[in-house]
Amino acid sequence: MRKQVWTILKNRYFIVTAAFVIWVGFFDQNNLIHQQMLRSELKAVQKERNFYLNEIDRDTRTYLEIVGSNERLEKFAREKYLVKRDNEDVFLIVYE
């Protein structure tokens, strides 16, 4: 048994293959550690992308809802940008 293991370890193809695996796994430019960092960065970017896609969908729905009706557009302008008509006065109440 010990002799079989020793002959396998002395085999030049095994030695070259083991050296190649060690080189690619640890010393190459695209080693395993670098690949793991890239995977985690990819997951973070995909999560951020999904967040922004959801925000775009929400804003698009809000835009279509506002533009669909003049009353909603006027309500949005009054609430968000404090737009008023010529014959109106707007009072802001600020709570401390």
NORKAGI-V293857 format. One record per pair of residues at least 12 apart in sequence whose ideal C-beta (glycine too) atoms are under 7 Angstrom apart, sorted by sequence separation. I is the first residue (numbers start at 1). J is the second residue. D is the distance in Angstrom with one decimal. If there is no record, write none. Layout:
i = {I I}
j = {J J}
d = {D D}
This chain:
none
